[in-house]
């Protein structure tokens, strides 16, 4: 069973999503997005339902899901912190910033703090190249991040 959803609920909801998206051309990505929206992640129990509904192998569905970094196989924390890893941000110190964040939060990329507060994810460009290094916390952008900016950004969310 995944998170707080029963396997039966996951399968039934996924079947409804597949049926609704089946008429689309290339429905796999929209289906994966809809499943993640429904559950907060893409549960393993959903993959065979998607594969069967689209006449694909489970490996094909898993391969697409794991290729795209926006899809999660586990529930995210209450807050999602995305740190830009693109070249402009790298040239402005995002690697050191990311290392500090990892140490401060006690997690690595794609990890979630023990208290479930924060999930840390790498992204490759937030569109703030001229204001790097940049991050996004729960959809809010933060630019020209330094130690003070990190403190401000993380201030209201706990660990």
N, C-alpha and C positions, 0 to 999 in steps of 0.2 A: 504494500500500500504506500502511496506517495503522499507526503505531507499530511494534510487532514482530509483528503479526498479518498473515498473507497475506490477500489479497482473497478467496481461496477459503474460507479458514477463517472469515472474517467472514460471508460469505454463507451458508455451511452452518450455522454456529451461530445466525445470525439466523433462518434458516428453521425450525430446531428451536424457537426461542423463540416465533416467530409461531404455529406449529402448536400449541404447548402452551397459548398464551393465547387463541387464536381463539374458543373457546367462551364466553369471558367477555363480559358486556355492556360495551361501551365498552373494548375491549382495548388501545387505542393507548398510553395512559399506562403501564399495567403492562408492556407490551412494551418501551417505551423505557427504563423502569427496569431491566428484566431485561437488556437489551442493554448498558446502561451498567455494570451490575454485572458482566457477563461480560468486558467489555473495559476498564473504567475510564473510558469515554467512549462517545459514540455515533458510530461511524465513518460517514463519508459513504457508504461502500459498503453499509451496512446499510439506508439509507433506501429505495432502490428495492425491496428485498426486502420490507420492511415494507409499503410502498405496494401492491405487487402482492398480497401476502397478505391485505390488508384491503380491497382494491378501492378504494383512495384514490389521489389524485395524489401525486406526490413533493412538490409544493409544499405540500399539506395536512400531510403528515408533517413536513416541514421547518418549517413554520409553528408547529406544536404544539411541536416540539422547541426551537425558538429562543425561543418565548414563555416557557417555564418556565426560570428561571435555574439550577435544579439540574441540568439536562442540559448536558453538556460536548461540544463538537465536537472537542476536542483532549484528550489525556491530561493529567491534573492532575499537579502536583508530588508529591513523596513526602509532603509535609505540606500540608494545606489550611487556610488561615486565613480565616475568615469574620468580617467586621466589620459590626456592626449599623449600619444607615443609617436606622432609623425615627426618628420625631419626638422621642421621649424622649431617645434617645442623641444626636441632633443638638443638642438644647437643652443637653446636658451636654458638648459639645465633641468629638463623634466626627469632625467634619469635619477639625479640626486634627490629631486622632489619626491619621486615615486618611492625611492628607498626609504626616505623619512616617513612617508605615509604608511608604508608596509610595516615599518618598525613601530610606529605610533599605534597603529590599529592591531598589530600582532597577526597579520594575515599576508598572504601572497595574492597575486593576480587571481581573479575568479573566486577568491575566498570570501567568507562571511565571518564577521566577528562572532565570538562565542555567544554573546548575548543577542545575536540576530539583528543588531542595529545597522551594520554597514556591510555592503558587498562592494569589493574593489574590482573594477574592470578596466582593462586597457582599451583605448579606442584610437583609431588612426585618422585623426583630423576632426576638430570641432569647428573649424572655420575661423579660428582666432589667431591665425599664423602671425599677424603683425603685433599680437598682444600676448605672445607666449612667455612662459608655459601656461597652459590652460587646463581647466577641468570642468566637469559638470556634475553637480550634486542634485539629484532628483529633478533634473530638467533645468536647473538654474546654472547659468554659465559664470565661471570665475576666471579672470584673465590676469596676466602678469603676477602669477602666484609666487609668493615668497613665504618665509616662516610665519609672518604676521597674517598674511592672507589665508594660509592653511588653518591657523588658529581661529580666525574669523569664520571660515567656511565650516569647520567642524564644531564650532562652539555650541550650537544648539542641538546637536544630535546625540550627545553622549558618546560612549565608545562603540 
